[in-house]
Structure formats: C-alpha cells, structure tokens
Amino acid sequence: MKFFADTADVADIAELAATGLLDGVTTNPSLIHKSGRDFMEVTREICALVDGPVSAEVVALDHAGMMREAEILRKIADNVCIKVPLTIDGLKSCKALTSDGTMVNVTLCFSAAQALLAAKAGATFISPFVGRHDDNGFDGMQLIADIRLIYDNYDFGTEILVASVRHGIHILEAAKIGADVMTAPPAVIRGLVKHVLTDKGIEGFLADWAKTGQSIA
Ligand code: E4P
C-alpha cells in the first residue's frame, strides 16, 4: 500500500520523506489555506521533496477553466497530479488530461457509482473520503470494499486512494481490503509506529544492557 501525506506543510513532508516511507502527497484548497503559503510556490517545493505524485487541485468548476488551470499546474513539475472534483466537468477534464498523459486524481468521491465513472474517465486515482463518509452516518470502509470489487471485476487500472483518513484503524482496514494508496495527515502516519509494548520493551532492554557494562564499538 502506498502512503501519501495529506498536507501542504513542507517541514512535515520533508521529515516524513526522510524516512523513505512516503510515496506521495495530496493537497487541497483548505490545506493550502492552512499552510498560509502561495499555492504555486508551496506546490513547487513539495514536488521537489518527493519523487511520487503530488496532487494539486483545480478550483474552476467548468471544463474550460479546469483545463486552463491544469495547464498551469502541470508545468510546475513532472510529478504533479491534477486533482479534479467528481462532477461531469471534472470527469470530462479527467478524460482529456489522462488521454494526454497527465496524472489525475478525482476527488470528493462518496459513492461506488461515482468511482465507476472516474475509472471510465481514465482516472489515475479515485479519492473516496472515508472520514467524511463516516461523519455523515455512512460506512466509509464499505465504500472502499465496494469500489475494490467493482474495479477488480473489470480490471480497471485506476488506483483507490483512501482519503479523509482520521486514524490508524482506517489505514489498517483499507489495507485489508486491498486499497492501493491511502493519504493521511502526518500525525496519523506517525501514530502508526506507536505501541506501548514497543516502548516498554526498549526500556527493559536498555536497562539490562546498561547492567552488562558493555558498548557496541
Ligand atoms: C484528500 O485528498 C483530501 O485532501 C483529504 O483527505 C480530505 O480530508 P478531510 O476530510 O480530513 O478534510
């Protein structure tokens, strides 16, 4: 499963990238606002930090406007992935952009039927928002399972990018279903490593090691 960081915080991305565990980054207009940075400038910096896809979202709602903005965004770097909303104009833009060799992430997916349309439009990634789905009384993980089944039935190449991830259980469940990618806030990714028994184990080993009076040199 590929791990993307869902943030526009360059320092956080640099720290995660240094672990070698980061496969890409997703941003959205809200995350750009939170960063307080210039969209083009921060996207350029993020693209230089990671080798994998960096999603940058268009804000136009019509096809011509989306294509205009995509043209500007894709010049930033080769690893820019254009993010479009799951609307008819978004799907039309997705088809045009992917036919031209540009990576496209179709975002704001809340149903398996929408995911089917995105795959037919040739999307590189489909982003079902599990957290927001759960928040509204739906079962986010059932959505991922349904999309996996449909994509496998027809051998669609579109990758399932589990988005709006709130905690480690979302990541674990998505991995069990066989989602291709997940994107999560850096704090959630870092949280995966924590286990009280790991900390306790290290403490115990170090205490006993100190008693040996030895050093590794
Ligand atoms: C995905 O690409 C989105 O940026 C993101 O996962 C949305 O998450 P949220 O529901 O926490 O805003």
py3Dmol code that shows the C-alpha trace and the ligand (Angstrom):
import py3Dmol

protein = """\
ATOM      1  CA  MET A   1       0.000   0.000   0.000  1.00  0.00           C
ATOM      2  CA  LYS A   2       1.364   3.426  -0.916  1.00  0.00           C
ATOM      3  CA  PHE A   3       1.445   6.123   1.764  1.00  0.00           C
ATOM      4  CA  PHE A   4       0.679   9.727   0.801  1.00  0.00           C
ATOM      5  CA  ALA A   5       0.794  12.649   3.252  1.00  0.00           C
ATOM      6  CA  ASP A   6      -2.349  14.781   3.252  1.00  0.00           C
ATOM      7  CA  THR A   7      -0.814  18.170   3.979  1.00  0.00           C
ATOM      8  CA  ALA A   8       0.791  21.274   2.482  1.00  0.00           C
ATOM      9  CA  ASP A   9       3.199  21.643   5.408  1.00  0.00           C
ATOM     10  CA  VAL A  10       6.659  21.450   3.817  1.00  0.00           C
ATOM     11  CA  ALA A  11       8.527  20.782   7.078  1.00  0.00           C
ATOM     12  CA  ASP A  12       6.228  17.862   7.903  1.00  0.00           C
ATOM     13  CA  ILE A  13       6.628  16.455   4.372  1.00  0.00           C
ATOM     14  CA  ALA A  14      10.428  16.768   4.494  1.00  0.00           C
ATOM     15  CA  GLU A  15      10.536  14.886   7.799  1.00  0.00           C
ATOM     16  CA  LEU A  16       8.349  12.065   6.507  1.00  0.00           C
ATOM     17  CA  ALA A  17      10.186  11.907   3.166  1.00  0.00           C
ATOM     18  CA  ALA A  18      13.459  11.378   5.055  1.00  0.00           C
ATOM     19  CA  THR A  19      12.079   8.097   6.475  1.00  0.00           C
ATOM     20  CA  GLY A  20      11.818   6.676   2.960  1.00  0.00           C
ATOM     21  CA  LEU A  21       8.208   5.652   3.687  1.00  0.00           C
ATOM     22  CA  LEU A  22       6.470   8.458   1.807  1.00  0.00           C
ATOM     23  CA  ASP A  23       5.175   7.731  -1.701  1.00  0.00           C
ATOM     24  CA  GLY A  24       3.381  10.986  -2.497  1.00  0.00           C
ATOM     25  CA  VAL A  25       1.431  13.983  -1.221  1.00  0.00           C
ATOM     26  CA  THR A  26      -2.126  15.242  -1.545  1.00  0.00           C
ATOM     27  CA  THR A  27      -3.163  18.853  -1.049  1.00  0.00           C
ATOM     28  CA  ASN A  28      -6.469  20.657  -1.383  1.00  0.00           C
ATOM     29  CA  PRO A  29      -7.531  24.339  -1.195  1.00  0.00           C
ATOM     30  CA  SER A  30      -8.250  24.040   2.558  1.00  0.00           C
ATOM     31  CA  LEU A  31      -4.766  22.622   3.239  1.00  0.00           C
ATOM     32  CA  ILE A  32      -3.183  25.400   1.129  1.00  0.00           C
ATOM     33  CA  HIS A  33      -5.135  27.951   3.170  1.00  0.00           C
ATOM     34  CA  LYS A  34      -3.951  26.280   6.400  1.00  0.00           C
ATOM     35  CA  SER A  35      -0.307  26.463   5.231  1.00  0.00           C
ATOM     36  CA  GLY A  36      -0.590  30.225   4.703  1.00  0.00           C
ATOM     37  CA  ARG A  37       1.669  29.798   1.664  1.00  0.00           C
ATOM     38  CA  ASP A  38       1.433  30.760  -2.010  1.00  0.00           C
ATOM     39  CA  PHE A  39      -0.149  27.798  -3.885  1.00  0.00           C
ATOM     40  CA  MET A  40       2.337  27.675  -6.765  1.00  0.00           C
ATOM     41  CA  GLU A  41       5.376  28.209  -4.566  1.00  0.00           C
ATOM     42  CA  VAL A  42       4.474  25.603  -1.940  1.00  0.00           C
ATOM     43  CA  THR A  43       3.471  23.049  -4.591  1.00  0.00           C
ATOM     44  CA  ARG A  44       6.831  23.520  -6.322  1.00  0.00           C
ATOM     45  CA  GLU A  45       8.651  22.919  -3.028  1.00  0.00           C
ATOM     46  CA  ILE A  46       6.609  19.798  -2.252  1.00  0.00           C
ATOM     47  CA  CYS A  47       7.245  18.375  -5.739  1.00  0.00           C
ATOM     48  CA  ALA A  48      10.975  18.755  -5.177  1.00  0.00           C
ATOM     49  CA  LEU A  49      10.781  16.912  -1.844  1.00  0.00           C
ATOM     50  CA  VAL A  50       9.033  13.746  -3.037  1.00  0.00           C
ATOM     51  CA  ASP A  51       9.500  11.602  -6.146  1.00  0.00           C
ATOM     52  CA  GLY A  52       5.903  10.376  -6.227  1.00  0.00           C
ATOM     53  CA  PRO A  53       2.666  12.112  -7.268  1.00  0.00           C
ATOM     54  CA  VAL A  54       1.754  15.444  -5.663  1.00  0.00           C
ATOM     55  CA  SER A  55      -1.935  16.278  -6.045  1.00  0.00           C
ATOM     56  CA  ALA A  56      -2.737  19.932  -6.762  1.00  0.00           C
ATOM     57  CA  GLU A  57      -6.419  20.805  -7.045  1.00  0.00           C
ATOM     58  CA  VAL A  58      -8.107  22.983  -9.660  1.00  0.00           C
ATOM     59  CA  VAL A  59     -10.728  25.430  -8.402  1.00  0.00           C
ATOM     60  CA  ALA A  60     -12.581  26.181 -11.657  1.00  0.00           C
ATOM     61  CA  LEU A  61     -15.912  24.386 -11.940  1.00  0.00           C
ATOM     62  CA  ASP A  62     -16.220  24.362 -15.734  1.00  0.00           C
ATOM     63  CA  HIS A  63     -14.271  22.146 -18.144  1.00  0.00           C
ATOM     64  CA  ALA A  64     -12.502  25.007 -19.983  1.00  0.00           C
ATOM     65  CA  GLY A  65     -11.478  26.623 -16.700  1.00  0.00           C
ATOM     66  CA  MET A  66     -10.233  23.303 -15.276  1.00  0.00           C
ATOM     67  CA  MET A  67      -8.150  22.679 -18.392  1.00  0.00           C
ATOM     68  CA  ARG A  68      -6.706  26.200 -18.190  1.00  0.00           C
ATOM     69  CA  GLU A  69      -5.722  25.751 -14.545  1.00  0.00           C
ATOM     70  CA  ALA A  70      -4.414  22.213 -15.142  1.00  0.00           C
ATOM     71  CA  GLU A  71      -2.164  23.559 -17.887  1.00  0.00           C
ATOM     72  CA  ILE A  72      -0.587  25.990 -15.400  1.00  0.00           C
ATOM     73  CA  LEU A  73      -0.313  23.420 -12.590  1.00  0.00           C
ATOM     74  CA  ARG A  74       1.215  20.629 -14.647  1.00  0.00           C
ATOM     75  CA  LYS A  75       4.086  22.904 -15.650  1.00  0.00           C
ATOM     76  CA  ILE A  76       5.210  23.056 -12.013  1.00  0.00           C
ATOM     77  CA  ALA A  77       6.879  19.618 -12.128  1.00  0.00           C
ATOM     78  CA  ASP A  78       6.637  16.205 -13.782  1.00  0.00           C
ATOM     79  CA  ASN A  79       5.177  14.639 -10.618  1.00  0.00           C
ATOM     80  CA  VAL A  80       2.187  16.983 -10.365  1.00  0.00           C
ATOM     81  CA  CYS A  81      -1.116  15.102 -10.340  1.00  0.00           C
ATOM     82  CA  ILE A  82      -4.105  17.274 -11.250  1.00  0.00           C
ATOM     83  CA  LYS A  83      -6.958  16.957  -8.767  1.00  0.00           C
ATOM     84  CA  VAL A  84     -10.459  17.482 -10.147  1.00  0.00           C
ATOM     85  CA  PRO A  85     -13.834  17.233  -8.394  1.00  0.00           C
ATOM     86  CA  LEU A  86     -16.230  14.413  -9.135  1.00  0.00           C
ATOM     87  CA  THR A  87     -18.576  16.357 -11.431  1.00  0.00           C
ATOM     88  CA  ILE A  88     -19.389  15.961 -15.117  1.00  0.00           C
ATOM     89  CA  ASP A  89     -16.919  18.739 -15.963  1.00  0.00           C
ATOM     90  CA  GLY A  90     -14.352  17.143 -13.661  1.00  0.00           C
ATOM     91  CA  LEU A  91     -14.739  13.771 -15.390  1.00  0.00           C
ATOM     92  CA  LYS A  92     -14.560  15.377 -18.830  1.00  0.00           C
ATOM     93  CA  SER A  93     -11.346  17.127 -17.801  1.00  0.00           C
ATOM     94  CA  CYS A  94     -10.035  13.865 -16.321  1.00  0.00           C
ATOM     95  CA  LYS A  95     -10.572  12.076 -19.631  1.00  0.00           C
ATOM     96  CA  ALA A  96      -8.845  14.836 -21.609  1.00  0.00           C
ATOM     97  CA  LEU A  97      -5.900  15.147 -19.228  1.00  0.00           C
ATOM     98  CA  THR A  98      -5.197  11.429 -18.791  1.00  0.00           C
ATOM     99  CA  SER A  99      -5.503  10.854 -22.551  1.00  0.00           C
ATOM    100  CA  ASP A 100      -2.732  13.406 -22.810  1.00  0.00           C
ATOM    101  CA  GLY A 101      -0.517  11.536 -20.300  1.00  0.00           C
ATOM    102  CA  THR A 102      -1.211  13.713 -17.253  1.00  0.00           C
ATOM    103  CA  MET A 103      -1.918  12.070 -13.876  1.00  0.00           C
ATOM    104  CA  VAL A 104      -5.376  12.881 -12.493  1.00  0.00           C
ATOM    105  CA  ASN A 105      -6.802  12.379  -9.004  1.00  0.00           C
ATOM    106  CA  VAL A 106     -10.616  12.516  -8.993  1.00  0.00           C
ATOM    107  CA  THR A 107     -11.587  13.812  -5.570  1.00  0.00           C
ATOM    108  CA  LEU A 108     -14.669  14.126  -3.360  1.00  0.00           C
ATOM    109  CA  CYS A 109     -15.932  10.619  -4.139  1.00  0.00           C
ATOM    110  CA  PHE A 110     -18.768   9.438  -1.898  1.00  0.00           C
ATOM    111  CA  SER A 111     -20.320   6.544  -3.842  1.00  0.00           C
ATOM    112  CA  ALA A 112     -19.210   3.450  -5.738  1.00  0.00           C
ATOM    113  CA  ALA A 113     -21.185   4.664  -8.770  1.00  0.00           C
ATOM    114  CA  GLN A 114     -19.088   7.859  -8.794  1.00  0.00           C
ATOM    115  CA  ALA A 115     -15.923   5.734  -8.559  1.00  0.00           C
ATOM    116  CA  LEU A 116     -17.079   3.673 -11.549  1.00  0.00           C
ATOM    117  CA  LEU A 117     -17.461   6.856 -13.593  1.00  0.00           C
ATOM    118  CA  ALA A 118     -13.997   8.062 -12.579  1.00  0.00           C
ATOM    119  CA  ALA A 119     -12.451   4.758 -13.710  1.00  0.00           C
ATOM    120  CA  LYS A 120     -14.277   5.008 -17.030  1.00  0.00           C
ATOM    121  CA  ALA A 121     -12.854   8.539 -17.375  1.00  0.00           C
ATOM    122  CA  GLY A 122      -9.359   7.030 -17.041  1.00  0.00           C
ATOM    123  CA  ALA A 123      -8.555   8.494 -13.607  1.00  0.00           C
ATOM    124  CA  THR A 124      -5.124   7.682 -12.227  1.00  0.00           C
ATOM    125  CA  PHE A 125      -6.532   7.852  -8.685  1.00  0.00           C
ATOM    126  CA  ILE A 126     -10.020   7.905  -7.207  1.00  0.00           C
ATOM    127  CA  SER A 127     -10.288   9.531  -3.768  1.00  0.00           C
ATOM    128  CA  PRO A 128     -13.168   8.210  -1.641  1.00  0.00           C
ATOM    129  CA  PHE A 129     -13.393  10.292   1.570  1.00  0.00           C
ATOM    130  CA  VAL A 130     -13.885   7.690   4.313  1.00  0.00           C
ATOM    131  CA  GLY A 131     -13.803  10.056   7.309  1.00  0.00           C
ATOM    132  CA  ARG A 132     -16.407  12.458   5.938  1.00  0.00           C
ATOM    133  CA  HIS A 133     -18.483   9.436   4.874  1.00  0.00           C
ATOM    134  CA  ASP A 134     -18.405   8.067   8.447  1.00  0.00           C
ATOM    135  CA  ASP A 135     -19.119  11.552   9.890  1.00  0.00           C
ATOM    136  CA  ASN A 136     -22.389  11.576   7.959  1.00  0.00           C
ATOM    137  CA  GLY A 137     -23.614   8.190   9.116  1.00  0.00           C
ATOM    138  CA  PHE A 138     -22.377   6.105   6.168  1.00  0.00           C
ATOM    139  CA  ASP A 139     -19.843   3.262   6.253  1.00  0.00           C
ATOM    140  CA  GLY A 140     -16.622   4.564   4.705  1.00  0.00           C
ATOM    141  CA  MET A 141     -14.905   1.173   4.638  1.00  0.00           C
ATOM    142  CA  GLN A 142     -17.871  -0.497   2.923  1.00  0.00           C
ATOM    143  CA  LEU A 143     -17.435   2.120   0.191  1.00  0.00           C
ATOM    144  CA  ILE A 144     -13.775   1.109  -0.231  1.00  0.00           C
ATOM    145  CA  ALA A 145     -14.731  -2.584  -0.371  1.00  0.00           C
ATOM    146  CA  ASP A 146     -17.425  -1.889  -2.997  1.00  0.00           C
ATOM    147  CA  ILE A 147     -15.010   0.102  -5.180  1.00  0.00           C
ATOM    148  CA  ARG A 148     -12.343  -2.625  -4.878  1.00  0.00           C
ATOM    149  CA  LEU A 149     -14.870  -5.250  -6.011  1.00  0.00           C
ATOM    150  CA  ILE A 150     -16.058  -3.193  -8.988  1.00  0.00           C
ATOM    151  CA  TYR A 151     -12.544  -2.227 -10.122  1.00  0.00           C
ATOM    152  CA  ASP A 152     -11.370  -5.840  -9.878  1.00  0.00           C
ATOM    153  CA  ASN A 153     -14.439  -7.083 -11.800  1.00  0.00           C
ATOM    154  CA  TYR A 154     -13.385  -5.024 -14.796  1.00  0.00           C
ATOM    155  CA  ASP A 155      -9.612  -4.791 -14.278  1.00  0.00           C
ATOM    156  CA  PHE A 156      -9.724  -1.005 -14.071  1.00  0.00           C
ATOM    157  CA  GLY A 157      -6.244   0.470 -13.630  1.00  0.00           C
ATOM    158  CA  THR A 158      -7.480   3.397 -11.520  1.00  0.00           C
ATOM    159  CA  GLU A 159      -5.859   3.274  -8.069  1.00  0.00           C
ATOM    160  CA  ILE A 160      -8.075   3.518  -4.981  1.00  0.00           C
ATOM    161  CA  LEU A 161      -6.654   6.362  -2.866  1.00  0.00           C
ATOM    162  CA  VAL A 162      -8.347   6.249   0.527  1.00  0.00           C
ATOM    163  CA  ALA A 163      -8.747   9.868   1.662  1.00  0.00           C
ATOM    164  CA  SER A 164     -10.142  11.754   4.656  1.00  0.00           C
ATOM    165  CA  VAL A 165      -8.355   9.256   6.888  1.00  0.00           C
ATOM    166  CA  ARG A 166      -8.803  10.041  10.570  1.00  0.00           C
ATOM    167  CA  HIS A 167      -6.921   7.255  12.410  1.00  0.00           C
ATOM    168  CA  GLY A 168      -4.821   4.112  12.127  1.00  0.00           C
ATOM    169  CA  ILE A 169      -7.838   1.783  12.030  1.00  0.00           C
ATOM    170  CA  HIS A 170      -8.919   3.421   8.759  1.00  0.00           C
ATOM    171  CA  ILE A 171      -5.473   2.641   7.311  1.00  0.00           C
ATOM    172  CA  LEU A 172      -5.476  -0.940   8.587  1.00  0.00           C
ATOM    173  CA  GLU A 173      -8.969  -1.679   7.299  1.00  0.00           C
ATOM    174  CA  ALA A 174      -8.178  -0.106   3.918  1.00  0.00           C
ATOM    175  CA  ALA A 175      -5.030  -2.251   3.664  1.00  0.00           C
ATOM    176  CA  LYS A 176      -7.022  -5.408   4.468  1.00  0.00           C
ATOM    177  CA  ILE A 177      -9.456  -4.573   1.675  1.00  0.00           C
ATOM    178  CA  GLY A 178      -6.554  -4.016  -0.704  1.00  0.00           C
ATOM    179  CA  ALA A 179      -6.790  -0.279  -1.338  1.00  0.00           C
ATOM    180  CA  ASP A 180      -3.817   0.858  -3.439  1.00  0.00           C
ATOM    181  CA  VAL A 181      -2.997   4.089  -1.613  1.00  0.00           C
ATOM    182  CA  MET A 182      -4.015   5.969   1.489  1.00  0.00           C
ATOM    183  CA  THR A 183      -3.474   9.633   2.299  1.00  0.00           C
ATOM    184  CA  ALA A 184      -3.435  10.798   5.893  1.00  0.00           C
ATOM    185  CA  PRO A 185      -2.313  13.765   7.993  1.00  0.00           C
ATOM    186  CA  PRO A 186       1.355  13.314   9.062  1.00  0.00           C
ATOM    187  CA  ALA A 187       0.340  12.913  12.726  1.00  0.00           C
ATOM    188  CA  VAL A 188      -1.827   9.900  11.819  1.00  0.00           C
ATOM    189  CA  ILE A 189       1.041   8.334   9.828  1.00  0.00           C
ATOM    190  CA  ARG A 190       3.475   8.876  12.708  1.00  0.00           C
ATOM    191  CA  GLY A 191       0.911   7.433  15.124  1.00  0.00           C
ATOM    192  CA  LEU A 192       1.107   4.060  13.357  1.00  0.00           C
ATOM    193  CA  VAL A 193       4.547   3.387  14.819  1.00  0.00           C
ATOM    194  CA  LYS A 194       3.484   3.819  18.433  1.00  0.00           C
ATOM    195  CA  HIS A 195       2.873   0.846  20.685  1.00  0.00           C
ATOM    196  CA  VAL A 196       3.157   0.870  24.453  1.00  0.00           C
ATOM    197  CA  LEU A 197       4.790  -2.591  24.453  1.00  0.00           C
ATOM    198  CA  THR A 198       7.465  -1.437  21.984  1.00  0.00           C
ATOM    199  CA  ASP A 199       8.345   1.482  24.297  1.00  0.00           C
ATOM    200  CA  LYS A 200       8.297  -0.778  27.337  1.00  0.00           C
ATOM    201  CA  GLY A 201      10.448  -3.355  25.548  1.00  0.00           C
ATOM    202  CA  ILE A 202      13.090  -0.784  24.586  1.00  0.00           C
ATOM    203  CA  GLU A 203      13.148   0.492  28.166  1.00  0.00           C
ATOM    204  CA  GLY A 204      13.693  -3.016  29.534  1.00  0.00           C
ATOM    205  CA  PHE A 205      16.395  -3.951  27.026  1.00  0.00           C
ATOM    206  CA  LEU A 206      18.302  -0.721  27.632  1.00  0.00           C
ATOM    207  CA  ALA A 207      18.148  -1.163  31.393  1.00  0.00           C
ATOM    208  CA  ASP A 208      19.583  -4.689  31.133  1.00  0.00           C
ATOM    209  CA  TRP A 209      22.179  -3.595  28.577  1.00  0.00           C
ATOM    210  CA  ALA A 210      23.424  -0.887  30.955  1.00  0.00           C
ATOM    211  CA  LYS A 211      23.929  -3.577  33.605  1.00  0.00           C
ATOM    212  CA  THR A 212      26.288  -5.503  31.270  1.00  0.00           C
ATOM    213  CA  GLY A 213      28.654  -2.502  31.212  1.00  0.00           C
ATOM    214  CA  GLN A 214      29.307  -3.150  27.514  1.00  0.00           C
ATOM    215  CA  SER A 215      29.165  -0.852  24.464  1.00  0.00           C
ATOM    216  CA  ILE A 216      28.950  -1.548  20.752  1.00  0.00           C
ATOM    217  CA  ALA A 217      32.042  -0.044  19.259  1.00  0.00           C
TER     218      ALA A 217
END
"""
ligand_1 = """\
12
E4P
C -7.774 14.132 0.038
O -7.115 14.255 -0.963
C -8.292 15.241 0.841
O -7.345 16.271 0.769
C -8.453 14.912 2.309
O -8.139 13.570 2.590
C -9.691 15.414 2.932
O -9.672 15.085 4.301
P -10.607 15.773 5.388
O -11.969 15.167 5.311
O -9.932 15.469 6.694
O -10.629 17.249 5.085
"""
view = py3Dmol.view(width=600, height=400)
view.addModel(protein, "pdb")
view.setStyle({"model": 0}, {"cartoon": {"style": "trace"}})
view.addModel(ligand_1, "xyz")
view.setStyle({"model": 1}, {"stick": {}})
view.zoomTo()
view.show()
